[in-house]
């Protein structure tokens, strides 16, 4: 509706400006000039005052008519009579037909022969920028400024709540919903209400799914315990294989629980120094015989859940060791975030399918081999934690293997 009103106002104002400029009429052409006055000027007297600027020049050669002018014989004869000269020594051209023979209207050129040549009187060329131009351009400038100001104010009134809505939508997470700002034009307010409803619906859906995971995991505990009891009664080769399958099932259930919990990360928020956390993880894994190194970097403090952040980086380091034969970590600071690189020496990531690896239960190794094991939830947990902290994670490659880039906002 505001845009429609602005369009109506713009059309109305433009029509009023056109009417005002037109009402003032075209540039004045001046009053008709009597031939008697023109004769006095051609005799050397004062130039007549007719509202038009005249110029008088003397030249050797006979004047030639302008391309758009034509001769008016009746007026030429009257001018020759007023000058008491034969018509052969008088010239008179006008741009438009004349109403009376004793006057001349509009642009004209008049000349008479003198001893040194010809004396010519004509309408002086108008200036490039006239008073009429000033009136027209001033009216258009006023209309432009008025409509521009109204348009800018309307654009701000519409875009400001949309920007606030965009910021709120970008900050919203499943585990950490934000208040959706309301206000602004009716359509924008309706959009905000719809987004708030959608956010509530998504939160309820996620909470219901997480509750279902927890309930299923809890309910499976008792049957798994009974299965473990019966497995103990199997012969040794079969018991070993069945126990391994049972352990894998328990590991998968624990991973599902962690994934559900990490999607809700955000309740505990403290200042965390990323460098100390990374170096601590590198020392722990290196002491366990794994090829993990961390290059010291600048101090980087973020606000988040320390346990969740440690779990996120531990998952990435374990993946680099498992699939890429080692992990080399370093980090840098940008204007408002810390960027951490985890490089490995493995085969790298396929750019076309890299983003799909963040989907729950999707694995980089489709063989489901226990040696390279996992449930396909490691990277899903990583992205859930990064998103909950307002950051992001990206899979890419470097010259010797794969690279994971994690970005987190500084505190």
SULQUI-V672054 format. One record per run of one state. SS is the DSSP state (alpha for helix, beta for strand, coil for the rest). FROM is the first residue (numbers start at 1). LEN is the number of residues. If there is no record, write none. Layout:
SS|FROM|LEN  SS|FROM|LEN
This chain:
coil|1|1  alpha|2|22  coil|24|9  beta|33|2  alpha|35|8  coil|43|11  beta|54|6  coil|60|10  beta|70|2  coil|72|1  alpha|73|11  coil|84|3  alpha|87|3  beta|90|5  coil|95|8  beta|103|2  coil|105|3  beta|108|7  coil|115|2  beta|117|7  coil|124|7  alpha|131|41  coil|172|14  alpha|186|46  coil|232|4  alpha|236|27  coil|263|7  beta|270|4  alpha|274|14  coil|288|4  beta|292|3  coil|295|6  beta|301|4  coil|305|1  alpha|306|19  coil|325|2  beta|327|7  coil|334|3  beta|337|7  coil|344|11  alpha|355|4  coil|359|11  alpha|370|3  coil|373|5  alpha|378|11  coil|389|3  beta|392|7  coil|399|2  beta|401|9  coil|410|2
